[in-house]
Amino acid sequence: MKISRMLGILSVIGMVGVAASGCTYVQKGAAAGGLVGGVAGNIVGNNYASTIGPATGTAMGVGAGAAVGGLAGDAYAVVTEEDRQRERDNMGGE
């Protein structure tokens, strides 16, 4: 139990490091998605899909999470500051 807790803490520290670094939105999204997908895959592999185990669930979750996170980061990078300001103005006017 102590090892998994230590890995969780190190993952959060690593994610904060990625978020604070000069990475692109795609790289940040892939890192965040991989982290979330890995945790979710570990939980599913350990609790529900006992035939694959937590390690395989983690590996599958990291891959899927990184792909989806990268796509989300790419979609966010396409939005310009002008688009963001227009959305803020529209939400404030309601």
Buried (B, 14 or more C-beta within 10 A) or exposed (E): EEEEEEBEEEBEEEBEEBEEEEBEBBBBBBBBBBBBBBBBBBBBBBEEBEEBEBEBBBBBBBBBBBBBBBBBBBEEEEEEEEEEEEEEEEEEEE
